Amino acid sequence: MGEWYQPLQHARDFVQVGKASWYGEKFHGRKTANGEIYDMYAISAAHKTLPIGTYVRVHNLINKKEIVVRINDRGPFVRGRIIDLSYAAAQKIDLVGPGTAEVKIVALGVAEKSEPQNDNRRTYVPVNYYAGNFTFQVGAFRDRQNAEGFREKLAQKYKNAHITTYDGGDTIYYRVRLGKCSNLEQAAEYEKYLNKNGFDDAFIVAE
């Protein structure tokens, strides 16, 4: 309705521009990062670093369409993509056909619990998007032994080298991660360091 809600100054008005994608049937019915069951026909999204429960306004910079979505999952786990929309959300901004599009996302905050679910009347409580626990994904393997070998090699040089398990439905993936930062600015610098030192596909993940 032309009204913008933005975080307080201390949250530094989280805005991000990059490529959006969508995910659908392969993940339909499976648990999201916050424990909810993913429904491809509902409006939701996945982001690597924003707090779970955050609402963001997604602007399709190609056709100027926009939608408000709630972050309830982690991803997309592809470098260069900043947000994964549900199938239904992607349809609203004509993203399903092309598969990806340049977007701008503006964090709105978390919804007031007492507010109605109609987005036109909902108000938001600002949250600090720059504080939290951040780590870095540097590889993903289908073979646990290969993942363990890679982790052991990394542990000789890097702190907090560890493995997280992800069930992709048809395959179990063993994600190798390292490092730990307590704020997003520090994490962004460390990501650049990793990219320059042989980890071209390394990216930040919020824990």
N, C-alpha and C positions, 0 to 999 in steps of 0.2 A: 504493500500500500504506500510505497514511497518513503517509509519510515525506516531509518537505520539504527541498529543497536550496536554499540561498540564497547569493548572492554575499557576499564579505567586506565588512566595513564600508566600506572605501574605495570600493566600487562602489555604495554607498547603496541596495542592494536594489531594483533596478528593478521597479516595479509600475505598471501602467497600466490604466485603466478607460475603456471607450469602445465603439464599435460595430465589430463584426466582420462581414466578408462573405466570399464564396468565389469562386473562379474555376475554370473548367473547360475545356470542349472547345475553345473558341477558341484557347487557349494550349497545349493538349496537344501534346507533341512538339516544342515550341520551347525554346530555351535560356533558362535562368533567369539571374539576375544573377551567380551564381558559376560559370556555364558548364555546369552540369548540364542535362540534358533534363527539362523539366517533365512529370511523370506525374500526371495528375489522379486516378489510382487509388492513388497512394502518399501517405503522410502527410508533408506539408510545409506551409510557409507563407511569406508575404511580409510584410516590415515595412519601414517607411521609414528607421528609424535604428538598430535593433539590429545589432550585428556579424553578418555572415554566419557561419553555423555555430552560432549561439546556440540553445540549447533553451529553450523557454518552455512553461509550463503554462497552458492556456487554459481558463478557467472560464466556462461559459454561465450567466449570472446569472438567466436565465429558468427553466431546468429543472434547474439545479445539476449538469449533466453537465460533464465535463472531459476534456482530452486533452493529451498532451505532443507538441509538434511542433518540428521543426528549421527555423530560418529559412535559406532558400537563395535567396530572391528579394527584390526591392524592390517596394514597393507597400503598400497600395492607393493609387493616385494620385487619390483623392477626399478632399477635406477632410471631417473629421469621422469618418473610418473609421481604425481603428488597426492592423488586421491583416487580411490576406486568407488564408483557409485553402484548401488544396487540396480538391477535391470529396470525396475519401475522408475527410479530416479533418473536413470540415463535416458529413458524414453521421454521424460518431461522436457528435457533440453536437447532432444534430437541427437543423442550421442550413440545410440545403439547401432545405427547403420554404419557410420564411419569407424566406430570402435574406440577412437580417441579424439580428443580436441583440446586446444589451448583454453585454459580456464583461469579465472581469478577466484580465490576463495577468501572470504572474510569471516573471521571468527566472531560469533555473536555472544557466546557464553553458554551457561547451562540454564535451562528453563526453570522458572519459579515453579515449585511443586504445586502451589495453589492455583496456578494459572490454567485456563482452558487449553485444550490441545489444538485449537484453531490457531494456526501460525499468525494470522493477522492481528490477534489480540494477545499473543504470548509476549511476555517480557523476559529478559535474561539477566542472570547474575554473572558479572565478570569473574573470570578465573585467571590465574597466572599461568600462561602458556609456556613460559620460559624456564620454569623450575620443575624438577623431577629426576627420575633415574633414566639415563640414556646409555645405550650400548651400541655396538656396531656389528652388523652382519657382514661377514666376509666370504661366506661359502655355504652351499647347501648340497647334501649328498643323499643318495638313496641307500647307500651301503654304510651301516653304522661303523664298521671297522675303518673305512676310509675317513669318515668324519673324525673318529677318535685319533687316527694318525695325524691328521691335519691340526687338530686341537693341541696335541702334545708338542708338535713342532712350534706352534704359535706361542704356547705357554713358556717356552724358553726365552722369549723376547718380550711378550706382551702380557699385561696383567688381565685377570678375569677372563681368560680364554675358557669358553664353556660351550655346551651343546644344548639346544632346545629341540624338542620333537614336535613335528607337525603332521597331522593326518590329513593328507590331501584327498582322501576318499579312495582312490585306486592305489595310492602309494604313500608310504611313510617317508617323510623327509627329515633329515638330521641337519639342523641349521647351526653353523659354527659362528659364534660371536665372540667378541673380545672388547676390552676396555670398559670404562664406566665414567660418566660425567654427570654432574648434578644440575647443570643448566644448559640450555639449548645453544647459547653462543659458544661456549666451550666445546660442545659436541660438534658444532659446525666446523670449527677450526680443526678439530681432531679428524673429522671426516676428510677434510682437504689433505691433511697430512698422510692419511692412509691411502688416498687416491694417488698421491704423488710417490708413494713408496711401494708400488706393486699391487695394491688392492684397488684396481680400477672400478670394480663394481660394488665396493663397500658403501654402505649407507646406514644412516642413523635409525635406531629403533627405540621407541619408548617402552620401558618395562612396567 
